[in-house]
Amino acid sequence: MRKLLTGVLLLASSLAPLLAETKQDSCDEDNPFQLQEQLQKQSKEQLQASLSAKLCQGIVDSSFGRDSDAEKELRWVNQRAPRTDSSNQAHESLLWMYLREGRYSKADAELKDQFKENPSAKDVLGELKSLLDALARNPEQTVAAESQPSTVSGETNVTENNLFLPFTVNGLAGSYILDSGANLSVIAKPEADRLGLKVESTTTRLLDINGIAGENPIGIAVAPDLWIGKTHLQNVAFYVVSGESPALDKLPYDHKGLLGISVLIALRSFRIDTQDHVQIQAVPSSVSTPFPLAFAKGGVVIQTPLSGKMESFTLDTGANQTQLFAFFATKFPDLMSTAGKENCEVVGLSVKKEEDCTVLPSVKFSLGREVALAHVPVLRTPTTDASNWAAGNLGFDLLRKTTPVTVDFKNMQLLVETADITSKPN
């Protein structure tokens, strides 16, 4: 039985369109790269005249880190078409943008505006309200002015194909998994107690990669000061997981946590070299191959060639094994002819679950250089929204084979270098 461990987290409350009066002006494409491509085919006049084009442009701008443009376009949609599916999608896009950037009060305000337009939404999004209310009672996450570039030593000897990043909170050290697949950082309750963090209860539960919500509601804890090297982050929020968590319980003391997307965005860019040194606020190398990145709700998407075709994948540095989705199986029937059937144990935050999967003996990925991964599982049952439109989930096992690599959220790209200049911790 093959095991997959991933840190993908989703809010249990669905943000799907709610009781909309019309769907004719909605934006139906979930893949940000496909959506951007569709918009590029439209004229400037079409983009200005069409409500759906304006909505889609706002979603694309939020996906590619153009926050001010996204706010203007999505607010315009809210004003022009309240109480419609378009307005609901605009609220959703803004909510995710604010949440992944640690702008808690703005995310909370977005949900409350949605409730004003559609009071019945409270029946579906009540759990989410509890979470955002708790987050909004804290200042937004910021990077302190005294922060400087630095290099730290990551750990990869704790679990197979996970990178743990060292940090300090309240003068206490820890080392958590670097996890671009977590829409907020995560910490086990004993760890929150060890670090002296106050835990506030909510009624919100989480969906993990299995699509199963945890039995216990999560708590929220906010670290007023978190240092990674010489980078000083303020007001970093964590989901607090109580009870048993298959993904965290077996981790050693002071390692039971995930540093999620809001932390990684705040670092702006980080470079991982061949010796697992992590350079914070790294300057991208000029001798490298770039691959575009985008946000899709609380996660990261990358576009890269596969068998001569450009495909979109979720990029999950917290996953220790790359996996392919049913969407891949449909598009690449020739490759699937070599697969054998197995059971895969998917280890999420909430539960471990056996999934029917087929395993490809080898898959060649083109990420700066050709990299072959052996025994790549293909999950045949969709577990997350991205399962329906992404070819798969690229994990840290692939990134380790492509280092030195820089994840650059300032310019929304991943850069794979052709030569390694090893960094030393400072």
C-alpha positions in Angstrom: 0.0 0.0 0.0 1.4 3.3 -1.0 1.1 6.3 1.4 0.6 9.9 0.4 0.9 12.7 2.9 -0.3 16.1 2.0 -1.1 19.3 3.9 -3.8 20.6 1.6 -6.5 22.3 3.7 -9.9 23.6 2.7 -12.5 25.4 4.8 -15.3 23.0 5.4 -17.9 25.5 4.5 -18.5 25.7 0.8 -18.1 29.0 -1.0 -20.0 27.8 -4.0 -22.5 30.2 -5.6 -25.5 30.6 -3.2 -29.1 31.0 -4.3 -28.1 33.4 -7.1 -30.8 35.1 -9.1 -28.9 34.6 -12.4 -25.9 32.7 -13.7 -25.7 34.2 -17.1 -22.8 36.6 -16.2 -20.9 34.2 -14.0 -17.2 33.2 -14.5 -17.2 29.4 -15.0 -13.5 28.6 -15.5 -11.7 27.6 -12.3 -8.2 27.2 -13.8 -6.6 30.7 -13.6 -4.3 30.0 -16.5 -7.2 28.9 -18.7 -9.2 31.9 -17.6 -6.4 34.3 -18.4 -6.0 32.7 -21.8 -9.7 33.2 -22.5 -9.5 36.9 -21.6 -6.5 37.6 -23.7 -8.6 36.6 -26.8 -11.2 39.3 -26.0 -10.9 42.9 -27.2 -10.5 45.9 -24.9 -14.0 47.0 -25.7 -15.4 43.5 -24.9 -13.6 43.5 -21.5 -15.0 46.9 -20.6 -18.6 46.2 -21.7 -19.2 42.7 -20.4 -20.0 42.1 -16.8 -18.7 38.5 -16.9 -15.5 39.7 -18.5 -15.0 42.3 -15.8 -15.6 39.6 -13.2 -13.2 37.2 -14.8 -10.6 39.9 -15.2 -10.9 40.6 -11.5 -10.5 36.9 -10.6 -7.5 36.6 -12.8 -5.9 39.7 -11.3 -6.4 38.4 -7.8 -4.9 35.0 -8.9 -1.8 36.6 -10.2 -1.2 39.0 -7.3 -2.5 42.2 -8.8 -4.4 43.1 -5.8 -5.3 46.7 -6.4 -6.6 46.0 -9.9 -8.6 43.0 -8.6 -10.2 45.1 -5.9 -11.4 47.8 -8.4 -12.8 45.2 -10.9 -14.5 43.0 -8.3 -16.0 46.0 -6.4 -17.4 47.2 -9.7 -19.1 43.9 -10.2 -20.5 44.1 -6.6 -22.0 47.5 -7.3 -23.3 46.8 -10.7 -24.8 43.3 -10.0 -25.7 42.8 -6.4 -27.5 39.6 -5.3 -26.3 37.7 -8.4 -24.0 34.8 -8.9 -21.4 37.3 -10.3 -21.5 39.3 -7.1 -21.1 36.1 -5.1 -18.1 35.1 -7.1 -16.6 38.5 -6.7 -17.0 38.3 -2.9 -15.5 34.8 -2.9 -12.4 35.9 -4.9 -11.8 38.9 -2.6 -12.3 36.8 0.5 -9.7 34.2 -0.6 -7.3 37.0 -1.6 -7.5 38.7 1.8 -7.3 35.4 3.8 -4.2 34.1 2.1 -2.5 37.4 2.7 -3.4 37.5 6.4 -5.8 40.5 6.0 -8.3 39.0 8.4 -10.7 41.8 9.0 -11.1 42.4 5.3 -11.9 38.7 4.7 -14.5 38.9 7.5 -16.0 42.0 6.1 -16.3 40.4 2.7 -18.3 37.5 4.2 -20.6 39.9 6.1 -21.3 41.8 2.8 -22.2 38.5 1.3 -24.6 37.8 4.1 -26.2 41.2 3.6 -26.9 40.5 -0.1 -28.0 37.0 0.6 -29.2 36.3 4.2 -29.8 32.6 3.5 -26.1 32.2 2.9 -25.7 32.0 6.7 -27.3 28.5 6.6 -24.4 27.3 4.5 -21.5 29.6 5.7 -22.2 29.7 9.4 -19.1 27.7 10.3 -17.0 30.0 8.1 -18.4 33.0 9.9 -17.2 31.7 13.3 -13.6 31.3 11.9 -13.5 34.8 10.3 -15.0 36.4 13.4 -12.2 35.0 15.5 -9.5 36.0 13.0 -10.9 39.5 12.6 -10.4 40.2 16.3 -6.7 40.3 15.6 -4.6 42.7 13.6 -3.7 41.7 10.1 -0.4 39.9 9.4 2.5 42.1 8.5 6.2 42.0 7.9 8.1 44.2 10.4 10.4 46.9 8.9 13.5 45.5 10.5 13.3 42.3 8.5 16.3 41.4 6.3 17.3 38.7 3.9 18.8 35.7 5.5 19.5 32.0 5.0 18.4 29.2 7.3 19.0 25.5 7.4 16.0 23.4 6.5 15.4 19.9 7.8 14.6 17.0 5.6 15.6 14.1 7.8 12.4 14.2 9.9 10.0 12.6 7.4 10.5 11.5 3.8 10.3 14.3 1.3 9.1 17.1 3.6 11.1 20.3 4.3 10.9 21.7 7.8 11.6 25.4 8.3 13.0 26.7 11.6 11.4 29.6 13.4 11.0 31.1 16.8 7.9 32.3 18.7 8.1 33.9 22.1 11.8 33.0 22.2 11.0 29.3 21.7 12.3 27.4 18.6 10.3 25.1 16.4 10.5 23.7 12.9 7.4 23.2 10.8 6.7 21.8 7.3 6.9 24.4 4.5 3.4 24.0 3.1 2.1 25.9 0.1 -1.0 23.7 0.1 -2.3 24.9 3.5 -4.5 27.9 3.2 -3.5 29.0 6.7 -0.8 27.7 9.0 -1.6 24.8 11.2 -0.5 23.8 14.7 -1.3 21.0 17.0 -2.9 22.0 20.4 0.1 20.8 22.5 2.4 22.9 20.3 0.2 26.0 20.8 0.4 25.4 24.5 4.2 25.0 24.4 4.6 28.3 22.5 2.3 30.1 25.0 -0.3 31.0 22.3 -3.9 31.8 23.4 -6.4 29.5 21.6 -9.8 30.8 20.7 -12.5 28.2 19.9 -14.6 28.3 16.7 -17.4 26.1 15.2 -15.4 25.7 12.0 -14.2 22.3 10.8 -11.7 21.6 8.1 -11.7 19.5 5.0 -8.4 17.8 4.2 -7.1 16.2 1.0 -9.5 13.3 1.5 -12.5 15.7 1.3 -13.4 14.7 4.9 -14.0 17.2 7.6 -12.5 16.6 11.0 -14.8 15.6 13.9 -13.7 18.4 16.1 -14.0 22.1 15.4 -10.7 23.9 15.1 -9.3 26.7 17.3 -7.5 29.8 16.2 -4.2 31.0 17.7 -2.3 34.1 16.6 1.5 34.4 17.1 2.2 38.2 17.7 5.8 37.7 16.6 7.3 34.9 14.5 10.9 35.0 13.3 12.2 33.0 10.3 15.9 33.8 10.1 16.0 37.6 10.1 12.4 38.0 8.8 10.0 39.2 11.5 6.3 38.3 10.8 3.7 39.8 13.1 0.2 38.4 13.9 0.5 35.1 12.2 -2.6 33.0 12.5 -2.7 29.2 12.9 -5.5 26.7 12.8 -5.3 24.8 16.0 -6.0 21.1 15.6 -7.1 19.2 18.7 -7.6 15.5 19.1 -5.7 13.0 16.9 -4.4 14.2 13.5 -2.8 11.6 11.3 -0.6 14.2 9.6 0.7 15.8 12.7 0.6 13.3 15.6 3.6 11.2 14.6 5.9 14.2 14.1 8.5 14.8 16.8 8.4 17.3 19.6 8.4 21.0 18.3 7.7 19.9 14.7 3.9 19.4 14.9 2.8 22.2 12.6 2.6 23.6 9.0 3.7 27.0 7.8 1.0 27.8 5.3 0.5 30.1 2.3 0.1 33.4 4.2 3.5 32.9 5.7 5.1 31.9 2.4 3.6 35.0 0.6 5.0 37.2 3.4 8.5 35.8 2.8 8.1 37.2 -0.8 10.5 34.7 -2.2 12.5 31.8 -0.9 15.3 29.7 -2.5 16.0 26.1 -1.7 19.4 24.8 -2.6 20.8 21.3 -3.0 21.7 21.1 0.7 18.3 22.2 2.0 19.4 25.7 2.9 16.5 28.2 2.5 17.3 31.7 1.5 14.6 34.1 2.6 13.9 37.2 0.3 16.1 35.6 -2.3 17.1 37.5 -5.4 16.1 35.3 -8.4 19.0 34.0 -10.4 19.4 35.2 -14.0 20.5 31.7 -15.0 17.2 29.9 -14.5 14.0 28.7 -16.2 10.8 30.5 -15.1 7.4 28.8 -14.7 4.3 30.9 -14.0 2.5 30.7 -10.7 -1.1 31.6 -9.8 -3.4 31.4 -6.8 -6.6 29.4 -6.9 -8.5 30.1 -3.8 -6.2 29.2 -0.9 -3.7 27.2 -3.0 -0.9 27.7 -5.6 -1.1 26.5 -9.2 1.8 26.1 -11.6 1.9 25.6 -15.4 4.5 23.2 -16.8 5.0 20.9 -19.8 4.0 17.2 -19.5 4.5 14.9 -22.5 4.7 18.0 -24.8 1.6 19.7 -23.5 1.3 22.6 -21.1 -0.6 21.5 -18.1 -1.7 23.1 -14.8 -0.8 21.4 -11.5 -1.4 22.5 -7.9 2.0 23.1 -6.2 2.0 21.6 -2.7 5.4 21.8 -0.9 3.7 20.1 2.0 2.9 16.9 0.0 5.7 14.4 0.2 4.7 12.6 -2.9 3.5 13.9 -6.3 0.1 12.6 -7.4 -1.9 12.8 -10.5 -5.7 13.3 -10.8 -8.5 11.8 -12.8 -8.2 14.8 -15.1 -4.8 13.5 -16.1 -6.1 10.0 -16.8 -8.6 11.5 -19.2 -6.1 13.6 -21.1 -3.3 11.0 -21.3 -4.8 7.6 -22.0 -1.6 6.3 -23.6 0.4 6.9 -20.5 -2.4 5.3 -18.4 -2.0 2.1 -20.4 1.2 1.4 -18.4 -0.5 1.8 -15.0 -1.1 -0.9 -12.4 -3.9 -0.9 -9.9 -3.1 -0.4 -6.2 -4.6 0.9 -2.9 -3.2 4.2 -1.8 -3.4 5.5 1.8 -4.0 9.2 1.7 -3.0 10.8 5.1 -4.7 14.1 5.8 -5.1 16.3 8.8 -8.4 14.7 9.7 -8.3 11.0 8.7 -6.3 8.4 6.8 -8.3 7.0 3.9 -7.7 4.3 1.4 -8.3 5.4 -2.2 -8.5 3.3 -5.3 -5.6 4.5 -7.4 -3.5 3.3 -10.3 0.2 3.7 -10.2 2.4 4.6 -13.2 5.8 3.0 -13.1 7.5 6.3 -14.2 6.5 9.8 -15.2 8.8 12.3 -16.8 8.2 15.9 -15.7 9.8 18.9 -17.4 10.5 21.4 -14.7 13.6 23.3 -15.8 15.2 19.9 -16.5 13.7 16.5 -17.2 12.9 14.7 -14.0 11.6 11.2 -13.8 9.6 10.1 -10.8 8.9 6.5 -10.1 5.7 4.9 -8.9 3.4 7.9 -9.4 -0.1 7.4 -8.1 -3.2 8.5 -10.0 -6.2 9.2 -7.8 -9.3 8.3 -9.7 -11.8 9.9 -7.4 -11.9 13.7 -7.1 -11.1 14.9 -3.6 -10.7 18.7 -4.0 -12.0 21.3 -6.5 -8.7 21.2 -8.3 -9.0 17.5 -8.9 -11.5 18.4 -11.7 -9.3 20.7 -13.7 -5.7 20.2 -12.7 -3.5 17.3 -14.0 -2.1 16.6 -10.5 -0.5 17.9 -7.3 3.3 18.4 -7.5 4.9 17.6 -4.2 8.2 18.2 -2.5 9.6 15.0 -3.9 9.7 16.7 -7.4 11.1 20.0 -6.1 14.0 18.1 -4.3 15.0 16.8 -7.7 15.0 20.3 -9.3 16.9 22.3 -6.7 18.2 24.9 -6.6 14.7 26.3 -7.0 13.2 29.7 -6.1 9.5 30.3 -5.3 8.9 33.9 -6.0 5.5 35.3 -5.0 6.5 38.9 -5.7 6.7 38.1 -9.4 4.5 35.0 -9.3 7.0 32.5 -10.8 9.0 29.5 -9.9 12.6 29.5 -11.1 14.7 26.4 -11.6 18.4 27.2 -11.8 20.9 25.5 -14.1 23.7 25.6 -11.6 23.9 25.6 -7.8 25.5 28.3 -5.8 25.2 26.9 -2.3 23.9 29.3 0.4 25.3 29.4 3.9 23.0 30.0 6.9 23.3 33.5 8.5 
